[in-house]
Amino acid sequence: MLIFLAERLAYLATPKTGSTAVEMALRPRADIVFARGRKHVTAQRYQARVRPFLKETFSVSPESVAVMREPVDQLRSWYRYRMREAKHGAPQSTRGLSFDEFISAVISDDPPEFARVGSQFAFLTNGKGRLVADHVFAWEDQPQFLAFMSTRLDSLVTPEQRNVSPDIPAPLDQATEAKLRSARAAEFVLYQQLLDAGGLLRRGKDRPAL
């Protein structure tokens, strides 16, 4: 997470949405940087804990902005990322597993270590369907997101690719995808609402009805 006090903006790093590239591009401009284990502060935690602190300490209440990726594609990125050589032999490694097996593990009642990846729905909402992030952009519409960031920061934002997952084939069986869509129905509904809104949802203005 990056905090820009003068611009009253907080960038929330949704996992597997190009957040490392954005962080590297904007880190020199940020007043406060949450890195490593604190990088992926959720919208709810920001709203409940960080935003009040910023208000009390700096007399500013930065709006939060985040990105959401198509759910299957986001999980495919997790699968490929955890197949990297650096993860070989670690409990988080997905080597030797098909994407179907990975998805089945993700939606199981007790996911093993390699399948504990959280969800974008939990990251962006209060867990019951109410959007908590102030601005949520579709990952697939990079120009709109980058134009927003460039305008708010009064500087052209042009991230370079970072932390790219290996380009490994990861087909998904229709039956497994159907189970995923059922298990994470709320996330797919939220993403569809994001697309229907033109790639941008705003808290309190384009409120999802889940």
C-alpha positions as a Python dict, from the first residue, in 0.01 Angstrom:
ca = {
    (1, 'M'): (0, 0, 0),
    (2, 'L'): (117, 349, -87),
    (3, 'I'): (-8, 668, 81),
    (4, 'F'): (9, 1008, -91),
    (5, 'L'): (-82, 1270, 168),
    (6, 'A'): (-94, 1589, -40),
    (7, 'E'): (-292, 1413, -314),
    (8, 'R'): (-519, 1247, -53),
    (9, 'L'): (-487, 908, -217),
    (10, 'A'): (-410, 557, -94),
    (11, 'Y'): (-321, 282, -341),
    (12, 'L'): (-432, -59, -213),
    (13, 'A'): (-229, -345, -359),
    (14, 'T'): (-476, -616, -457),
    (15, 'P'): (-265, -934, -499),
    (16, 'K'): (-186, -1047, -855),
    (17, 'T'): (-311, -730, -1025),
    (18, 'G'): (25, -580, -1120),
    (19, 'S'): (67, -414, -782),
    (20, 'T'): (445, -464, -773),
    (21, 'A'): (485, -272, -1099),
    (22, 'V'): (267, 12, -970),
    (23, 'E'): (454, 17, -641),
    (24, 'M'): (795, 37, -809),
    (25, 'A'): (676, 320, -1034),
    (26, 'L'): (517, 526, -758),
    (27, 'R'): (717, 439, -449),
    (28, 'P'): (950, 741, -480),
    (29, 'R'): (645, 969, -479),
    (30, 'A'): (470, 811, -181),
    (31, 'D'): (482, 963, 166),
    (32, 'I'): (415, 632, 340),
    (33, 'V'): (498, 286, 204),
    (34, 'F'): (360, -40, 344),
    (35, 'A'): (598, -307, 216),
    (36, 'R'): (670, -679, 246),
    (37, 'G'): (422, -850, 479),
    (38, 'R'): (218, -530, 515),
    (39, 'K'): (199, -454, 144),
    (40, 'H'): (-145, -604, 86),
    (41, 'V'): (-354, -414, 341),
    (42, 'T'): (-721, -485, 264),
    (43, 'A'): (-974, -211, 195),
    (44, 'Q'): (-1160, -293, 514),
    (45, 'R'): (-847, -275, 728),
    (46, 'Y'): (-746, 49, 561),
    (47, 'Q'): (-1087, 200, 625),
    (48, 'A'): (-1104, 83, 987),
    (49, 'R'): (-746, 130, 1103),
    (50, 'V'): (-519, 321, 865),
    (51, 'R'): (-753, 596, 745),
    (52, 'P'): (-849, 706, 1100),
    (53, 'F'): (-477, 715, 1190),
    (54, 'L'): (-401, 937, 890),
    (55, 'K'): (-691, 1164, 979),
    (56, 'E'): (-580, 1202, 1339),
    (57, 'T'): (-208, 1233, 1266),
    (58, 'F'): (-196, 1429, 940),
    (59, 'S'): (-548, 1575, 918),
    (60, 'V'): (-609, 1404, 583),
    (61, 'S'): (-842, 1121, 488),
    (62, 'P'): (-705, 976, 162),
    (63, 'E'): (-944, 806, -77),
    (64, 'S'): (-853, 446, -154),
    (65, 'V'): (-801, 312, -505),
    (66, 'A'): (-758, -52, -603),
    (67, 'V'): (-767, -285, -903),
    (68, 'M'): (-970, -602, -959),
    (69, 'R'): (-883, -874, -1209),
    (70, 'E'): (-1108, -1131, -1375),
    (71, 'P'): (-1132, -1400, -1100),
    (72, 'V'): (-1020, -1704, -1302),
    (73, 'D'): (-732, -1508, -1454),
    (74, 'Q'): (-625, -1381, -1112),
    (75, 'L'): (-616, -1735, -973),
    (76, 'R'): (-430, -1854, -1281),
    (77, 'S'): (-168, -1589, -1205),
    (78, 'W'): (-139, -1721, -848),
    (79, 'Y'): (-97, -2076, -982),
    (80, 'R'): (177, -1975, -1224),
    (81, 'Y'): (351, -1750, -972),
    (82, 'R'): (378, -2033, -721),
    (83, 'M'): (527, -2260, -986),
    (84, 'R'): (840, -2047, -1008),
    (85, 'E'): (1180, -2207, -951),
    (86, 'A'): (1219, -1997, -635),
    (87, 'K'): (916, -2174, -483),
    (88, 'H'): (1034, -2526, -574),
    (89, 'G'): (1019, -2750, -268),
    (90, 'A'): (831, -2495, -58),
    (91, 'P'): (484, -2567, 85),
    (92, 'Q'): (348, -2288, -139),
    (93, 'S'): (478, -2451, -458),
    (94, 'T'): (227, -2561, -723),
    (95, 'R'): (479, -2768, -918),
    (96, 'G'): (338, -3104, -1024),
    (97, 'L'): (-19, -2981, -994),
    (98, 'S'): (-264, -2907, -1271),
    (99, 'F'): (-462, -2583, -1264),
    (100, 'D'): (-776, -2791, -1202),
    (101, 'E'): (-614, -2943, -893),
    (102, 'F'): (-508, -2600, -774),
    (103, 'I'): (-860, -2457, -812),
    (104, 'S'): (-1014, -2758, -636),
    (105, 'A'): (-775, -2699, -346),
    (106, 'V'): (-849, -2324, -336),
    (107, 'I'): (-1223, -2382, -292),
    (108, 'S'): (-1188, -2675, -52),
    (109, 'D'): (-1298, -2644, 311),
    (110, 'D'): (-938, -2650, 434),
    (111, 'P'): (-703, -2527, 159),
    (112, 'P'): (-343, -2651, 181),
    (113, 'E'): (-63, -2398, 201),
    (114, 'F'): (-17, -2369, -176),
    (115, 'A'): (-387, -2285, -223),
    (116, 'R'): (-422, -2016, 44),
    (117, 'V'): (-455, -1711, -176),
    (118, 'G'): (-748, -1520, -28),
    (119, 'S'): (-1005, -1356, -254),
    (120, 'Q'): (-1049, -1021, -424),
    (121, 'F'): (-1404, -1005, -289),
    (122, 'A'): (-1272, -1019, 68),
    (123, 'F'): (-998, -769, -17),
    (124, 'L'): (-1227, -504, -167),
    (125, 'T'): (-1550, -538, 33),
    (126, 'N'): (-1666, -580, 391),
    (127, 'G'): (-1716, -950, 320),
    (128, 'K'): (-2093, -908, 293),
    (129, 'G'): (-2107, -733, -42),
    (130, 'R'): (-2056, -368, 48),
    (131, 'L'): (-1771, -212, -145),
    (132, 'V'): (-1517, -57, 94),
    (133, 'A'): (-1253, 72, -149),
    (134, 'D'): (-1344, 418, -282),
    (135, 'H'): (-1240, 351, -644),
    (136, 'V'): (-1204, 5, -800),
    (137, 'F'): (-1074, -28, -1156),
    (138, 'A'): (-1079, -330, -1386),
    (139, 'W'): (-728, -469, -1435),
    (140, 'E'): (-813, -531, -1799),
    (141, 'D'): (-863, -157, -1857),
    (142, 'Q'): (-516, -30, -1771),
    (143, 'P'): (-551, 302, -1960),
    (144, 'Q'): (-844, 412, -1743),
    (145, 'F'): (-666, 321, -1419),
    (146, 'L'): (-337, 483, -1522),
    (147, 'A'): (-516, 796, -1642),
    (148, 'F'): (-685, 827, -1302),
    (149, 'M'): (-356, 783, -1116),
    (150, 'S'): (-175, 1025, -1347),
    (151, 'T'): (-443, 1291, -1296),
    (152, 'R'): (-455, 1253, -918),
    (153, 'L'): (-76, 1254, -883),
    (154, 'D'): (-30, 1524, -1150),
    (155, 'S'): (238, 1312, -1315),
    (156, 'L'): (237, 1050, -1591),
    (157, 'V'): (223, 701, -1439),
    (158, 'T'): (382, 435, -1662),
    (159, 'P'): (464, 115, -1469),
    (160, 'E'): (704, -139, -1616),
    (161, 'Q'): (628, -511, -1587),
    (162, 'R'): (756, -661, -1262),
    (163, 'N'): (721, -992, -1082),
    (164, 'V'): (579, -1158, -1394),
    (165, 'S'): (453, -1515, -1353),
    (166, 'P'): (590, -1789, -1584),
    (167, 'D'): (393, -1829, -1908),
    (168, 'I'): (278, -2185, -1841),
    (169, 'P'): (-31, -2342, -2001),
    (170, 'A'): (-309, -2360, -1742),
    (171, 'P'): (-635, -2481, -1895),
    (172, 'L'): (-938, -2522, -1671),
    (173, 'D'): (-1201, -2792, -1708),
    (174, 'Q'): (-1554, -2657, -1745),
    (175, 'A'): (-1679, -2864, -1453),
    (176, 'T'): (-1405, -2729, -1224),
    (177, 'E'): (-1476, -2373, -1337),
    (178, 'A'): (-1845, -2423, -1263),
    (179, 'K'): (-1757, -2531, -909),
    (180, 'L'): (-1533, -2226, -869),
    (181, 'R'): (-1806, -1993, -992),
    (182, 'S'): (-2047, -2148, -745),
    (183, 'A'): (-1804, -2134, -452),
    (184, 'R'): (-1703, -1774, -525),
    (185, 'A'): (-2025, -1648, -677),
    (186, 'A'): (-2007, -1312, -499),
    (187, 'E'): (-1666, -1237, -648),
    (188, 'F'): (-1784, -1312, -1001),
    (189, 'V'): (-2092, -1094, -948),
    (190, 'L'): (-1875, -807, -822),
    (191, 'Y'): (-1645, -838, -1121),
    (192, 'Q'): (-1939, -838, -1363),
    (193, 'Q'): (-2075, -526, -1196),
    (194, 'L'): (-1735, -367, -1241),
    (195, 'L'): (-1745, -442, -1615),
    (196, 'D'): (-2105, -326, -1645),
    (197, 'A'): (-2003, 5, -1485),
    (198, 'G'): (-1743, 64, -1754),
    (199, 'G'): (-1445, -66, -1561),
    (200, 'L'): (-1482, 159, -1257),
    (201, 'L'): (-1685, 112, -938),
    (202, 'R'): (-1699, 388, -677),
    (203, 'R'): (-1802, 335, -317),
    (204, 'G'): (-2134, 501, -243),
    (205, 'K'): (-2193, 595, -606),
    (206, 'D'): (-2187, 264, -794),
    (207, 'R'): (-2270, 46, -497),
    (208, 'P'): (-2278, -326, -582),
    (209, 'A'): (-2600, -501, -493),
    (210, 'L'): (-2486, -851, -397),
}
